[in-house]
Amino acid sequence: MRRFTYIAPTSREDAFSAFAAAGEGARWVAGGTNIYDLMKLDIERPAHLIDVTAIEGLDAIETGGEMLRFGTNARMADVAANETILRDYPVLSESLWKAASQQLRNMATVGANLLQRTRCLYFRNGAGGASGGAVIYPCNRREPGSGCAAIGGIDRGQAVLGASANCTAVSPGDWPVALTAMDAQVELAGPQGARAIPIAELYRLPGETPQIEFTLGDGEMITGISVPKTRAGRRSTYHKVRDRESYAFALASAAVALDMDGDTIRKAHVALGGVATVPWRSPEAEAVLAGKPLTEGLAEKAARAAFAEAKAGKLNGYKIDLGIRTLVDALSIAAERNS
Ligand SMILES: Cc1cc2nc3c(=O)[nH]c(=O)nc-3n(C[C@H](O)[C@H](O)[C@H](O)COP(=O)(O)OP(=O)(O)OC[C@H]3O[C@@H](n4cnc5c(N)ncnc54)[C@H](O)[C@@H]3O)c2cc1C
């Protein structure tokens, strides 16, 4: 057990001051369901934890304004069960209630969910746990420059889109995939002030520096997430395929929302999960679907376009077929919903 300090400030100002004073090794913590897990595995080694959940005003769920808005500390369970979200944006609700377990969703927050780290076997098992702290596997994400044991290793769970020669780890979250499809913005605040970025800009492809996963500045925190309201929300779904029907991460998933005029798609929102190194928007699939009546043939053409650039390793080739079928099914589920 490594020693660390813990404090829970109640204002943003106190939180930023505490972060700056703590210096090297300071980290935010919210529900703790990811960071504590990784501390026990000796993968995360913060010297100072600053809890954001006591900060006032960061847990609101707002559905009445021009945008949907979720404070970073809103709990996954509360957003999933919100009546407006359930009715008008099933893609958002489903992405949350199909994630983790009820106990975890009661603890975990919607802002920190965006920053959870990969479940890649080699990233998680290479240190700590049963090995008693000894490093077994190289992992560029955990130990930059050490190599990637997943490439040529047991790669059944690895990404087929967005991978590099240095890392093939899948982006694990469901909620970020739904938010990506729905053009969400992530609200950030830091010592330099506040800003908002499209969710796609929060994530970095692994490239040559897989250890740098997010674009947050030093000491910056997520304060909220906003989602533009759209009539496509009602005809939406988050379709998730996994090894078992609950309490498992996605092998393949698709977030879809359709703005339709009769049988014709005006605009489609499509993002993929479980198959890529970042939440994966598919403009290719969206372009195939736009302006056409949805048929099974068109859905398949769009899904094939989404995976046209996919590259498989030894054991994860099934993800391409599975991903295509998951997207085809998601399109048909969304289209059948009442607007
Ligand atoms: C057994 C298990 C199964 C799971 N299954 C799924 C699943 O199927 N699908 C899925 O999507 N997720 C799943 N999860 C992951 C879970 O959803 C995340 O652990 C959770 O959402 C993280 O939220 P948290 O508040 O607990 O984050 P924390 O663990 O507190 O923090 C996570 C990260 O965010 C940082 N952070 C926290 N708050 C802020 C902030 N305001 N600003 C900036 N940085 C911040 C922390 O420093 C840390 O790096 C599972 C987790 C477990 C343990």
The ligand as a Tripos MOL2 file, in Angstrom:
@<TRIPOS>MOLECULE
LIG
   53    58     1     0     0
SMALL
NO_CHARGES

@<TRIPOS>ATOM
      1 C1        -16.4910   -4.1290  -12.2080 C.3       1 LIG1
      2 C2        -16.6900   -2.9170  -13.0630 C.ar      1 LIG1
      3 C3        -17.4580   -3.0140  -14.2110 C.ar      1 LIG1
      4 C4        -17.6390   -1.8970  -15.0140 C.ar      1 LIG1
      5 N1        -18.3770   -1.9940  -16.1740 N.ar      1 LIG1
      6 C5        -18.5060   -0.9210  -16.9870 C.ar      1 LIG1
      7 C6        -19.1960   -1.0110  -18.2170 C.ar      1 LIG1
      8 O1        -19.7460   -2.0460  -18.5840 O.2       1 LIG1
      9 N2        -19.2760    0.1200  -18.9810 N.ar      1 LIG1
     10 C7        -18.7150    1.3030  -18.5950 C.ar      1 LIG1
     11 O2        -18.8220    2.2850  -19.3380 O.2       1 LIG1
     12 N3        -18.0430    1.3950  -17.4450 N.ar      1 LIG1
     13 C8        -17.9240    0.3330  -16.6380 C.ar      1 LIG1
     14 N4        -17.2160    0.4300  -15.4830 N.ar      1 LIG1
     15 C9        -16.4670    1.6490  -15.2130 C.3       1 LIG1
     16 C10       -17.2310    2.6700  -14.4150 C.3       1 LIG1
     17 O3        -18.2950    3.1460  -15.1910 O.3       1 LIG1
     18 C11       -16.2220    3.7840  -14.0960 C.3       1 LIG1
     19 O4        -15.3220    3.2360  -13.1490 O.3       1 LIG1
     20 C12       -16.8920    4.9940  -13.5280 C.3       1 LIG1
     21 O5        -17.7770    5.5910  -14.4410 O.3       1 LIG1
     22 C13       -15.8460    6.0500  -13.1530 C.3       1 LIG1
     23 O6        -16.5040    7.0550  -12.4270 O.3       1 LIG1
     24 P1        -16.0230    7.4430  -10.9600 P.3       1 LIG1
     25 O7        -16.8000    8.6310  -10.5470 O.co2     1 LIG1
     26 O8        -16.0500    6.2800  -10.0270 O.co2     1 LIG1
     27 O9        -14.5130    7.8160  -11.3210 O.3       1 LIG1
     28 P2        -13.1690    7.8320  -10.4580 P.3       1 LIG1
     29 O10       -12.6470    6.4620  -10.3000 O.co2     1 LIG1
     30 O11       -13.3320    8.6510   -9.2160 O.co2     1 LIG1
     31 O12       -12.2370    8.6470  -11.4660 O.3       1 LIG1
     32 C14       -11.9220    8.1710  -12.7460 C.3       1 LIG1
     33 C15       -10.8980    9.1070  -13.3740 C.3       1 LIG1
     34 O13       -11.4520   10.3970  -13.5430 O.3       1 LIG1
     35 C16       -10.6290   11.3820  -12.8680 C.3       1 LIG1
     36 N5        -11.5980   12.3770  -12.3810 N.ar      1 LIG1
     37 C17       -12.5960   12.1870  -11.4980 C.ar      1 LIG1
     38 N6        -13.3750   13.2780  -11.4570 N.ar      1 LIG1
     39 C18       -12.8420   14.1810  -12.3170 C.ar      1 LIG1
     40 C19       -13.2170   15.4950  -12.7360 C.ar      1 LIG1
     41 N7        -14.3240   16.1100  -12.2860 N.pl3     1 LIG1
     42 N8        -12.4140   16.1120  -13.6430 N.ar      1 LIG1
     43 C20       -11.3130   15.5020  -14.1540 C.ar      1 LIG1
     44 N9        -10.9150   14.2720  -13.7730 N.ar      1 LIG1
     45 C21       -11.7060   13.6190  -12.8910 C.ar      1 LIG1
     46 C22        -9.8760   10.6230  -11.8070 C.3       1 LIG1
     47 O14        -8.6420   11.2550  -11.4910 O.3       1 LIG1
     48 C23        -9.6580    9.2920  -12.5080 C.3       1 LIG1
     49 O15        -8.5560    9.3880  -13.3800 O.3       1 LIG1
     50 C24       -17.0470   -0.6610  -14.6440 C.ar      1 LIG1
     51 C25       -16.3020   -0.5700  -13.4570 C.ar      1 LIG1
     52 C26       -16.1170   -1.6770  -12.6760 C.ar      1 LIG1
     53 C27       -15.3010   -1.5460  -11.4200 C.3       1 LIG1
@<TRIPOS>BOND
     1     1     2 1
     2     2     3 ar
     3     2    52 ar
     4     3     4 ar
     5     4     5 ar
     6     4    50 ar
     7     5     6 ar
     8     6     7 ar
     9     6    13 1
    10     7     8 2
    11     7     9 ar
    12     9    10 ar
    13    10    11 2
    14    10    12 ar
    15    12    13 ar
    16    13    14 ar
    17    14    15 1
    18    14    50 ar
    19    15    16 1
    20    16    17 1
    21    16    18 1
    22    18    19 1
    23    18    20 1
    24    20    21 1
    25    20    22 1
    26    22    23 1
    27    23    24 1
    28    24    25 2
    29    24    26 1
    30    24    27 1
    31    27    28 1
    32    28    29 2
    33    28    30 1
    34    28    31 1
    35    31    32 1
    36    32    33 1
    37    33    34 1
    38    33    48 1
    39    34    35 1
    40    35    36 1
    41    35    46 1
    42    36    37 ar
    43    36    45 ar
    44    37    38 ar
    45    38    39 ar
    46    39    40 ar
    47    39    45 ar
    48    40    41 1
    49    40    42 ar
    50    42    43 ar
    51    43    44 ar
    52    44    45 ar
    53    46    47 1
    54    46    48 1
    55    48    49 1
    56    50    51 ar
    57    51    52 ar
    58    52    53 1
@<TRIPOS>SUBSTRUCTURE
     1 LIG1         1 GROUP 0 **** ****
